[in-house]
Amino acid sequence: MSEARRFYISKEVLSTEQTFVKTLKLIVDVFVRPLRAAIAEGKPIIKERYVDLIFSNVEEILEVHVGLLALLEIRVERQWNVQQELGDVFLIALPQFDVYDKYLRDHHNAILTI
């Protein structure tokens, strides 16, 4: 693969991760936090168990992806050279992806709840 193509693909991976993190932040900031705040204030919009079920551990997933994004930004924007690759960045982040276990276990019930 050419050097230019590899860099283009790396930039696309970075851009996709940036978009994903923005989307997760939007979900947390616009839905999860306000719903949890309403519950804490004794004015629930929906029952707490539904918030937990529908959004599962999206806040933990956001944290993992913020960390991955930081690693990708360092690699692609600051450390890139002609021999650079991204695989090791994902290997570093891989152990944190176990947060998806809970999310995947909850997904079917979340869809049924919605």
One Martini backbone bead per residue (centre of mass of N, CA, C, O) as a GRO file, in nm:
protein
  114
    1MET     BB    1   0.099   0.035   0.020
    2SER     BB    2   0.082   0.348   0.006
    3GLU     BB    3   0.162   0.619   0.184
    4ALA     BB    4  -0.085   0.793   0.110
    5ARG     BB    5  -0.303   0.580   0.163
    6ARG     BB    6  -0.239   0.526   0.461
    7PHE     BB    7  -0.291   0.816   0.552
    8TYR     BB    8  -0.582   0.840   0.459
    9ILE     BB    9  -0.692   0.608   0.633
   10SER     BB   10  -0.602   0.725   0.904
   11LYS     BB   11  -0.776   0.982   0.881
   12GLU     BB   12  -1.044   0.828   0.865
   13VAL     BB   13  -1.030   0.692   1.137
   14LEU     BB   14  -1.013   0.951   1.299
   15SER     BB   15  -1.279   1.080   1.197
   16THR     BB   16  -1.464   0.854   1.294
   17GLU     BB   17  -1.392   0.877   1.596
   18GLN     BB   18  -1.478   1.170   1.631
   19THR     BB   19  -1.775   1.123   1.560
   20PHE     BB   20  -1.835   0.911   1.776
   21VAL     BB   21  -1.769   1.088   2.022
   22LYS     BB   22  -1.977   1.308   1.963
   23THR     BB   23  -2.223   1.120   1.978
   24LEU     BB   24  -2.182   1.019   2.266
   25LYS     BB   25  -2.190   1.298   2.398
   26LEU     BB   26  -2.474   1.367   2.310
   27ILE     BB   27  -2.618   1.139   2.457
   28VAL     BB   28  -2.520   1.216   2.740
   29ASP     BB   29  -2.596   1.530   2.746
   30VAL     BB   30  -2.907   1.507   2.633
   31PHE     BB   31  -3.003   1.238   2.797
   32VAL     BB   32  -2.867   1.102   3.044
   33ARG     BB   33  -2.814   1.338   3.241
   34PRO     BB   34  -3.103   1.459   3.251
   35LEU     BB   35  -3.241   1.199   3.348
   36ARG     BB   36  -3.070   1.165   3.608
   37ALA     BB   37  -3.135   1.442   3.729
   38ALA     BB   38  -3.439   1.404   3.754
   39ILE     BB   39  -3.420   1.169   3.946
   40ALA     BB   40  -3.252   1.314   4.172
   41GLU     BB   41  -3.498   1.538   4.198
   42GLY     BB   42  -3.778   1.367   4.183
   43LYS     BB   43  -3.832   1.406   3.837
   44PRO     BB   44  -3.910   1.175   3.652
   45ILE     BB   45  -3.949   1.085   3.318
   46ILE     BB   46  -3.818   0.810   3.371
   47LYS     BB   47  -3.730   0.528   3.476
   48GLU     BB   48  -3.431   0.422   3.589
   49ARG     BB   49  -3.435   0.137   3.459
   50TYR     BB   50  -3.462   0.252   3.169
   51VAL     BB   51  -3.208   0.412   3.155
   52ASP     BB   52  -3.020   0.172   3.213
   53LEU     BB   53  -3.120  -0.003   2.975
   54ILE     BB   54  -3.094   0.189   2.728
   55PHE     BB   55  -2.785   0.310   2.809
   56SER     BB   56  -2.632   0.164   3.000
   57ASN     BB   57  -2.265   0.212   2.944
   58VAL     BB   58  -2.207   0.480   2.770
   59GLU     BB   59  -2.003   0.632   2.952
   60GLU     BB   60  -1.778   0.419   2.937
   61ILE     BB   61  -1.752   0.416   2.632
   62LEU     BB   62  -1.668   0.705   2.605
   63GLU     BB   63  -1.403   0.686   2.762
   64VAL     BB   64  -1.265   0.487   2.572
   65HIS     BB   65  -1.289   0.672   2.312
   66VAL     BB   66  -1.131   0.909   2.417
   67GLY     BB   67  -0.868   0.751   2.448
   68LEU     BB   68  -0.842   0.654   2.156
   69LEU     BB   69  -0.844   0.932   2.026
   70ALA     BB   70  -0.586   1.035   2.156
   71LEU     BB   71  -0.402   0.824   2.027
   72LEU     BB   72  -0.471   0.889   1.731
   73GLU     BB   73  -0.388   1.185   1.731
   74ILE     BB   74  -0.096   1.143   1.795
   75ARG     BB   75  -0.026   0.960   1.558
   76VAL     BB   76  -0.147   1.123   1.309
   77GLU     BB   77  -0.067   1.437   1.392
   78ARG     BB   78   0.246   1.386   1.535
   79GLN     BB   79   0.384   1.079   1.441
   80TRP     BB   80   0.392   1.071   1.148
   81ASN     BB   81   0.516   0.832   0.908
   82VAL     BB   82   0.604   0.623   0.648
   83GLN     BB   83   0.590   0.361   0.873
   84GLN     BB   84   0.322   0.397   0.987
   85GLU     BB   85   0.076   0.271   1.224
   86LEU     BB   86  -0.235   0.147   1.410
   87GLY     BB   87  -0.253  -0.132   1.552
   88ASP     BB   88  -0.118  -0.066   1.833
   89VAL     BB   89  -0.340   0.122   1.933
   90PHE     BB   90  -0.561  -0.097   1.951
   91LEU     BB   91  -0.405  -0.286   2.143
   92ILE     BB   92  -0.399  -0.088   2.380
   93ALA     BB   93  -0.727  -0.057   2.392
   94LEU     BB   94  -0.856  -0.344   2.405
   95PRO     BB   95  -0.907  -0.401   2.718
   96GLN     BB   96  -1.141  -0.172   2.732
   97PHE     BB   97  -1.363  -0.327   2.544
   98ASP     BB   98  -1.524  -0.480   2.777
   99VAL     BB   99  -1.765  -0.273   2.796
  100TYR     BB  100  -1.934  -0.425   2.569
  101ASP     BB  101  -2.057  -0.659   2.719
  102LYS     BB  102  -2.291  -0.512   2.857
  103TYR     BB  103  -2.413  -0.378   2.612
  104LEU     BB  104  -2.476  -0.646   2.460
  105ARG     BB  105  -2.652  -0.775   2.681
  106ASP     BB  106  -2.865  -0.517   2.676
  107HIS     BB  107  -2.967  -0.461   2.385
  108HIS     BB  108  -3.225  -0.625   2.346
  109ASN     BB  109  -3.382  -0.492   2.586
  110ALA     BB  110  -3.359  -0.205   2.483
  111ILE     BB  111  -3.522  -0.245   2.225
  112LEU     BB  112  -3.780  -0.345   2.365
  113THR     BB  113  -3.823  -0.082   2.534
  114ILE     BB  114  -3.838   0.119   2.286
   0.00000   0.00000   0.00000
